Amino acid sequence: MAENTQNQAAGGAPAKPKPAAPGAAKSAAPVAAKPQAPKTEAAPSGVYKPPVERAEANPYKDAKVGVVGSWLQERFYVVMPILDYLKKKEVPRHRLSFWYYFGGLGLFFFMIQVITGLMLLQYYKPTEAAAFSSFVFIQKEVPFGWLIRQVHAWSANLMIMMLFIHMFSTFFMKSYRKPRELMWISGFVLLLLSLGFGFTGYLLPWNELAFFATQVGTEVPKVAPGGAFMVEILRGGPEVSGETLTRMFSLHVVLLPGLVLLVLAAHLTLVQILGTSAPIGYKEAGLIKGYDKFFPTFLAKDGIGWMIGFALLVYLAVVFPWEIGVKADSLASAPVGIKPEWYFWAQFQLLKDFKFEGGELMAIVLFTIGGVVWLLVPFFDRQASREQKSPVFTVFGLLVLAFLLVNTYRVYAEYSALAPH
């Protein structure tokens, strides 16, 4: 019993822990877990690239338009900013606003030239043996071929006339002034290329009148230094021949159209960027009556002018047709009254007036100097660039216009008297 009493007393005291067995794991105190950083996937190249927010591919997809407009916008949405710009572009209205439409008429007649020229190409043969016969075949055998040929011939003349009117109206309104110098230069280059169209296309019918007029026209540069080489290039030999016809044809349907399209694109782009100018002092004097939206108001008015021009073109083609003539014969003598087309009459008359020794060379030098001065007039007319009137250049323009009109009439009066009645 004493033993039991001792055991109970011993049991009241805390028991001593038993030594751990060899190799047993020691109980570890609880430790707080360390936070782990989120794992990020590395780019394949090993360089981190942040996400890019891209703009909506078609910002006009929610525009409220019709079915057709929606279909077009989805495919041609990149041109919508251009149309939006045209809608905001304005053209001033004043008492001289009608002069603005002659540039558009020149463009219209050029498009007629392209369309009718492509039609004529289906039947025309640019060889010495077949040119005239294919020309007659178009006139007499091809359905409405006569009309296409007459429209092509008259549209060429009307195009050049519109460009001359557009050039002088631009000059007298001083629309070439800063910052539109390049518009003036590109427009003048377009006029020169259009004159080249007329010169190269004149020979294509290969009739007697065209043959000898080309012979006279290509003879002129011979008096200038290096002119004989230029004549050889144009003619393809010392005289006008079938080789000349081939070269004129290639210039007329390949080289000149390509150059015109390039310069025309630049000219129209400048017109859209720089806009249409008003005459000097009109805005300050309150002579601007308002502004028309370029699209569609001004273009609609331009379209009315085009319809009037087309009606005039068809009228001239039907009532005043160009003659077929007779086939060219290089061995025949030149007929009386050979002269170039009307847009070369002023220069032609000056060459006739300068028939003294060295006169033709002097006339060519005067043509060249006058053309360069006319081309660079925006840089010479500093007053217009400062929005000030420049009467000296107005007088200069009037003298140039008078020279062209007077000499053109002199040729008309002289050769009308020689024409058979």
C-alpha positions, 0 to 999 in steps of 0.5 A: 500500500505504501508502494501504491501511495508512492506511485500516486504521488509520483503520478501527480508530478509531470512526467519527464519526456522520454529521449527520442529514439535515434533517427526519429524526426524532431518536431518543428515549431510552426513557421509562417509560409512565405508568399510566392511571386506569380509566374509570368510567361516569358516571350519566345524571344525572351523580351517582354512585350506589353500588349498593344491597343490597336485602333478599330480597322473600320471606324465607319462600320457604325455609320448610318448609311444605306445597304449599298453605302455600308457595303462600300464603306466596309471595303473602301473605308480608307478613302472616307477621310478624303470624302470628308475633306471634300465635303468640308472644302469650300469654293468662294462665290463672287462675280468672277466665279464662272471662270472657275469652271473652264478648268473642269471643262478642259478636264472633261474634254480630255476624258472625251479624248481618252475614251474616243481615242481608245475606240479609234485605236480598235481600227486605226493602223499606224503605217504608211500603207494602211493609215489613210485607208483605215482612217477612211474605213472608220469614217465610212464603214464602222458604225458611228465611226464618223461620229467618234472621229469627229468628236475626237477631233473637235474635243481636242480643239475645245480642250486646248481652247478651255485650257487657254481660257483657264490659263488667262483667267488664272493669270488675271485673277493672280491665282498663281500667287503664294502658295499656289506657284506649283499649281501654276507651273503644273497647269502650264506644263499641262497646256504644253503637253496638250499642244504636243497632243495636237501636233503629234495627232495632226499627222495620223490621218496621213492626208495631204494637209496633215503631211505637208503641215507636219513637214513645215512644223518639224522644219522650224527647229532646224535653225536653232543649235542642235535643232537638226538632231531634234528634227531627226528624232521627230521625223525618224530621218531627214524627211517626213515619212512612214517612220515619222508617222510611227513616231508621232503615233507612239508619242500621241498614244503612249508617251504624252498620255502617260506624262499628262496623267502624272502632271494632271494628278499632281495638279488636281492634288494641289488644287484640293490641298491649296483650294481655290483663291479669290481675286486680290482684295475681294475678301477685304472689300466684301465682294465674296457673296458666300461659299459653295461646298466643293462636294457636292455643290460645286461639282454639281455646277461643274457637271452642268457645265460638262453637259453644256460642253458635251452638247456643243461638242456633238453639235460641232461634230455633226454640223461642222465635220472635218474633211477626210482629204486626199492621201498624202503623197511625198512626191507631190508639191505642197498645196497652197494655203498650208498652215498648222492648227489654229493654236499654233497660228500666232507663232506661225505668223511671227516666223513669217514676219521674221523672214530676214536673215537670222530672224527665225532663230530670233523668233525661237529665242523670243518664244523660249524667253517668253515661255520661261518668263510666263512659267516663272511669273509667280516668283517675279510678281512679289506684289501679288504674293503680298496680296497687293495688286500688280498692274505691271503684270496685268499689262504684261498679260494683256500684251501676251493675249493681244499678241496671240489674238492679233496674230491668230486673226492675221493668219485667219484673214490671210488664209481665208482669202486663199481658200477656194470658194 
